[in-house]
Amino acid sequence: MSDPRYPIGKFVEDPDVTPEKRARCIADLEAIHLRVRSATANLTAAQLDTPYREGGWSLRQVVHHLADSHLQSYSRFRLALTETEPTMPAYSVNDWAALPDATAGPIEPSLDLLDALHRRWAVLLRAMSPQDFRRTLKRPTGEVVTLDRLLQTYAWHGKHHTAQIQGFRERMGWGAASKER
């Protein structure tokens, strides 16, 4: 891996969406809390407070970021399903990661949040029709995205950050995290 920021590569949208690919993305979302729990298992507070790369967030901040980001995305899905092409609310991920709960708070509440959030989100996703996945939102920049793309993005996002944690702990010799699913 040459760039620890993107251990699984940058996100690439798959334009050829099938029900099977959607189902895999939903299953990936549902499993994120298991992957993150596994990746952070038995890490000490000092290890969690270590940035995964120079200039990057601590492992603790990465876990809290996942909970923050996925909660935002779940809300965006609900907006897109109930409004006509809403604009996604913007927020500064770096400012949120600098807040005290993200820099010093225990990770367990965020792991629990990821578990509950993804179980509920999966219920919503599995009830959506193919037409629902074609509904759109606007980014604050004006770019229009479908819920299919957002689903793919967040399935990737969970794996992406989990791989950052796993790769870092392996590079540091902190024991390999078991790889879930």
N, C-alpha and C positions, 0 to 999 in steps of 0.2 A: 504494500500500500504506500503510495507516494504522498498522498494528501490526507492527513488524519481528519480533516473536516468532512470528507466524503468517502468513508470507508467502503460503501456499497455503490459508489458512483452518484452523480447528480440525478435528480428526478427527471424521467423522460416519460411523457404521456404516451399511453398506448391508445391510438385512435380506433383500433379494432376491438371494440368492447363486445363481449359476449356474456350471457348469463353466468357461465362458468367462471370467467375472469372476475366478474362482479362478486360472485360468491367467495372466491379466493381472497379478494380484497377485504370483504366483510370478516372472513375468518381471521385474516391477518390483524385487523383492527381489534377483534375480540381477544386475541392472544397477546396483545401488547403488554398488558400488566404482568402476565406470566414471564415474558421475555425480560422485562425491566427488573422484576423481582429477582430473576435468576442472575442477571448481569450485575446486580448490586449486592447479592447475597454475601454476607460475612465481611463486607467492607467496613472499616472503622470510620469514625467521624473524621479523622485526619485524612484518610484516603478519599472520602466523599468530598472533602474540601479542596482536593487537588484538581487543578485545571487539566482537562484531558489533552490539551495542546497549549503551546505558548500563546498567550493572549486570548485563550478561550475560556469558556465557562468551566466552573468546577463540576464534578460529577453530580453533586447535589443540585446545582442550578439546572443541569440538563434534565434531571428527573422532574423538577418542578416546572420547567419549561414545557415538557411533554404534557403534563396535566393542564397547564394554562392554555397551550395551543390547541389541544384537542377539545377542550371545553369551548373555546371560541369557534372551532370548526363545527361542532355539534350545533351550536346556536346558529351558525350560518346555514346549515342544512335546513333547520326549522324555518328560518326566514325565507329561504328560497322556495320552500314548499307552501308557504302561506302568503307570500307577497309576489308581485310581478317584478322580476329582475331587480331585487334590492341591491343597494351598495353595501358591501361588506364593511362592518365597522373596523377601523384601523386601530392598531395599538403598537407600541414599541416593545418588541421582544427583549431588547437589551435593557430598557428601563425596567420592565417587569422582572427580569432576571436579577436586577440590582436591588430589588426590594428586600427587606429583612427576612421575610418568610422564605424567600428563595435562596438567600445567601446563608442562612443559619438555621432554618426550620428543619425539623426531622422529615425524612422522605416518606415515612409510612403514610401520612395523610394523603400525599399525592399518589402513592401506589394504590391506596384504597379508592381514591377518586377515579383513577384510571380504570380500575376494575368495575366499579359501579357505572361509570359513564359509558364504557364500551359495551357493557351488557345491555344498557338501555338503548344506546345508539344502534346496536345490532338489531334490536327489535324493530326500530324505525326503518332501518335500511332493508331488512328482509320483507317488510310490508310495502315497500315502494314499487311502483310499476316501472317498466322501461321508460315510459313517458316522463315519469317523475325524475328519473336520472338525467333527462335532457333539459330540465329546468336550469335556469341560469342566474348568476349573480354578477355584479360588477365589482372588480377590485377598486380601491380608492384611486388607482391610476386610470380607471376607465376600461381596462381589459375585461372582457366578458368570459366567464368560465362556467362550464356545466358542472352539475353535481357528480357526473361520472368522473370528470377530471379531479374534482375535490376528493372524491373517494379514493382514487388512485394515489393522490398526493399524500393523504394522511396514512394510508396503508404503508407507503414508502417511508414517510416521516418517522413512524414508530420504529421501523427496522433500522433506519438511518441512525437515529440517536442511540438505540440499543447497541448497534455495532460500534459506535464511538466509545461507549463505556466498556464493552467487551474487549475491543482492540487495545484500549489504554491499559486496562488491568493486566492484559497479557504482556504488553510491552514493559510494564512495571514489575512483572513477576509476582503479581498478587494472586496467582492462581487463575486458571482459565474458568470463565463462566460457562456453565452448561448452555448449550444452544437449544432453545425450545423451538419446536416445529420447524 
